Amino acid sequence: MDRSLIKMRRFLLCSVLVVMLARPAFPSSISWQADMTTTVISSTGRSIASTGKIYVQGSQVRFEPENADEIDLYNFDQMKNLRLFPSDRIYFENRLTPARRIKAVQEGWLSGGAPSREKRILLREGTFKEERARLYLFVFEEKGERLYSLRWMNADESAPLQIIYPASSTETVIIDYDHRRGETIDGSRFAPPADFLSVHPY
């Protein structure tokens, strides 16, 4: 495994700092949109990358994977997922699992919120992706389990720029968000078009 990844893993597992320097996480009422690149790196050095567009408005998320005939709509307040298939003009509705919500928190889509606990430790301030930013160690606690990630946040801490976290003992995930600014998010993006047919998959 690359030495930098080994050092990052060791650093993420250092929970002593959490007790000493923990502070509240960024607010849950966030709204942003970005081009998203996810890179999964294995312990052998092999990497797999995927891309897409993401829209976040509070607890609602729209994800459009690149080169895929499917769009995912998430509502984490209602714990509901809609899978849209534009070419067929249909969609499926599924219930979200707690594990899916935890993954959304880890990837910076939403705040942990009660009864979960999310803390952050400021590591440095500087320039990242040509803008003022802050690097944090984030710690998310759920039912006694602690999950760690490194996050570059924009200057007002309203959105992540990059997130790195260990997905398992052999895989590290790096997520880059390249934000599209000056564009208004239309609320209709988080609902299926009126002419789409709801289909039960089972």
C-alpha positions as CSV (number, residue, x, y, z in Angstrom):
1,M,0.0,0.0,0.0
2,D,1.2,3.6,-0.7
3,R,2.9,5.1,2.3
4,S,0.7,8.2,2.2
5,L,-2.4,6.0,2.5
6,I,-1.0,4.0,5.4
7,K,-0.2,7.3,7.2
8,M,-3.7,8.6,6.5
9,R,-5.3,5.4,7.9
10,R,-3.2,5.6,11.1
11,F,-4.2,9.2,11.5
12,L,-7.9,8.5,11.1
13,L,-7.7,5.9,13.8
14,C,-6.3,8.4,16.3
15,S,-9.4,9.0,18.4
16,V,-7.6,10.6,21.4
17,L,-7.8,14.0,19.6
18,V,-11.5,13.7,19.4
19,V,-12.0,13.8,23.1
20,M,-9.6,16.7,23.5
21,L,-10.6,19.0,20.6
22,A,-14.0,17.9,19.3
23,R,-16.5,20.6,18.2
24,P,-19.9,20.6,16.6
25,A,-20.3,19.6,12.9
26,F,-21.4,21.9,10.1
27,P,-25.1,22.8,9.9
28,S,-27.6,20.3,8.3
29,S,-29.4,23.0,6.3
30,I,-27.1,22.9,3.3
31,S,-27.7,23.4,-0.5
32,W,-25.1,22.8,-3.2
33,Q,-24.4,21.1,-6.5
34,A,-21.2,19.7,-7.9
35,D,-19.5,17.3,-10.3
36,M,-18.6,14.3,-8.2
37,T,-15.6,11.9,-8.7
38,T,-15.3,8.9,-6.5
39,T,-12.0,6.9,-6.5
40,V,-11.7,3.6,-4.6
41,I,-8.1,2.6,-3.9
42,S,-7.3,-1.0,-2.8
43,S,-4.4,-2.0,-0.6
44,T,-2.7,-3.4,-3.8
45,G,-2.7,0.1,-5.3
46,R,-5.5,-0.7,-7.8
47,S,-8.0,2.1,-8.2
48,I,-11.5,2.4,-9.7
49,A,-13.1,5.8,-10.5
50,S,-16.7,6.8,-11.2
51,T,-18.2,10.2,-11.9
52,G,-21.5,11.9,-11.8
53,K,-23.5,15.1,-10.9
54,I,-24.9,15.6,-7.4
55,Y,-27.5,18.1,-6.1
56,V,-28.0,18.6,-2.4
57,Q,-30.8,20.6,-0.8
58,G,-31.2,20.0,3.0
59,S,-32.0,16.3,3.4
60,Q,-32.8,15.7,-0.3
61,V,-30.1,14.5,-2.8
62,R,-30.2,13.9,-6.5
63,F,-27.4,11.9,-8.0
64,E,-26.9,11.4,-11.8
65,P,-24.2,8.8,-12.5
66,E,-22.3,9.5,-15.7
67,N,-23.0,7.1,-18.6
68,A,-25.9,5.4,-16.8
69,D,-29.6,5.4,-17.7
70,E,-30.6,5.9,-14.1
71,I,-31.0,8.8,-11.7
72,D,-31.2,8.4,-7.9
73,L,-33.4,10.6,-5.7
74,Y,-32.9,10.4,-1.9
75,N,-35.0,11.9,0.8
76,F,-33.3,11.2,4.1
77,D,-36.0,12.7,6.2
78,Q,-38.5,10.2,4.8
79,M,-35.8,7.5,4.4
80,K,-37.0,7.0,0.8
81,N,-35.1,6.4,-2.5
82,L,-36.6,6.8,-6.0
83,R,-34.7,5.2,-8.9
84,L,-35.6,7.0,-12.1
85,F,-35.2,5.5,-15.6
86,P,-35.7,8.4,-18.0
87,S,-35.6,6.4,-21.3
88,D,-38.5,4.2,-20.0
89,R,-40.2,7.1,-18.1
90,I,-40.6,4.9,-15.0
91,Y,-39.3,4.9,-11.5
92,F,-39.1,2.5,-8.5
93,E,-39.5,3.5,-4.9
94,N,-37.5,1.8,-2.1
95,R,-36.9,2.4,1.6
96,L,-33.5,3.5,2.7
97,T,-31.6,1.5,5.2
98,P,-29.8,3.1,8.2
99,A,-26.5,2.0,6.6
100,R,-27.3,4.1,3.5
101,R,-27.9,7.1,5.6
102,I,-24.6,6.6,7.4
103,K,-22.8,6.4,4.1
104,A,-24.4,9.7,3.1
105,V,-23.1,11.3,6.2
106,Q,-19.6,9.9,5.6
107,E,-19.7,11.3,2.1
108,G,-20.7,14.7,3.2
109,W,-24.2,14.8,1.8
110,L,-25.8,15.6,5.1
111,S,-25.1,16.1,8.8
112,G,-25.2,13.3,11.3
113,G,-27.8,14.9,13.5
114,A,-29.4,13.3,16.6
115,P,-29.3,10.7,18.0
116,S,-25.9,10.3,16.1
117,R,-22.9,12.4,17.0
118,E,-20.7,14.1,14.6
119,K,-17.5,16.0,15.6
120,R,-14.8,17.8,13.8
121,I,-11.2,18.8,14.5
122,L,-9.6,21.7,12.6
123,L,-6.3,20.6,11.2
124,R,-5.3,23.5,9.0
125,E,-6.5,26.4,6.9
126,G,-5.3,27.2,3.5
127,T,-6.0,27.1,-0.3
128,F,-7.5,24.0,-1.8
129,K,-8.8,23.7,-5.4
130,E,-7.9,27.4,-5.8
131,E,-10.2,28.6,-3.0
132,R,-10.0,29.3,0.7
133,A,-10.7,26.1,2.6
134,R,-10.3,24.3,5.9
135,L,-9.1,20.7,6.5
136,Y,-10.9,18.8,9.3
137,L,-10.8,15.4,10.9
138,F,-14.5,14.3,11.1
139,V,-15.7,11.7,13.5
140,F,-19.2,10.3,13.2
141,E,-20.5,8.1,16.0
142,E,-23.4,5.8,15.6
143,K,-24.5,3.2,18.2
144,G,-21.0,3.1,19.8
145,E,-19.2,2.8,16.4
146,R,-16.8,5.6,15.3
147,L,-16.3,6.4,11.6
148,Y,-13.4,8.7,10.6
149,S,-12.8,10.9,7.5
150,L,-10.6,13.7,6.4
151,R,-12.5,16.6,4.8
152,W,-11.6,19.8,3.0
153,M,-14.5,22.2,3.4
154,N,-15.1,25.5,1.6
155,A,-14.4,28.7,3.5
156,D,-18.0,29.1,4.8
157,E,-18.1,25.3,5.5
158,S,-21.4,24.9,3.6
159,A,-20.1,22.1,1.3
160,P,-17.2,19.6,1.1
161,L,-14.5,19.9,-1.5
162,Q,-12.8,16.5,-0.9
163,I,-13.4,13.7,1.5
164,I,-11.1,10.7,2.3
165,Y,-12.2,7.8,4.4
166,P,-11.4,4.1,4.9
167,A,-14.2,2.0,3.4
168,S,-12.8,-1.2,4.8
169,S,-9.5,-2.6,6.0
170,T,-8.3,-2.9,2.4
171,E,-10.0,0.0,0.6
172,T,-9.8,3.8,0.8
173,V,-12.3,6.1,-0.8
174,I,-11.5,9.6,-2.1
175,I,-14.4,11.8,-3.2
176,D,-13.8,15.1,-5.0
177,Y,-16.5,17.6,-5.4
178,D,-16.0,20.3,-8.1
179,H,-18.8,22.8,-7.3
180,R,-20.9,24.6,-9.9
181,R,-21.6,28.0,-8.5
182,G,-24.1,30.6,-9.5
183,E,-26.7,28.1,-10.5
184,T,-30.1,27.8,-8.6
185,I,-31.2,24.3,-7.7
186,D,-34.8,23.8,-8.9
187,G,-36.8,21.9,-6.3
188,S,-38.4,19.8,-9.0
189,R,-35.1,18.0,-9.4
190,F,-35.9,16.0,-6.3
191,A,-39.2,14.6,-7.5
192,P,-40.0,12.4,-10.5
193,P,-41.6,14.1,-13.5
194,A,-45.4,14.0,-13.5
195,D,-45.6,11.7,-16.6
196,F,-43.3,9.1,-15.1
197,L,-45.0,5.8,-14.1
198,S,-44.4,4.4,-10.6
199,V,-43.6,0.6,-10.9
200,H,-43.2,-1.9,-8.1
201,P,-40.1,-4.0,-8.7
202,Y,-41.5,-7.0,-6.8
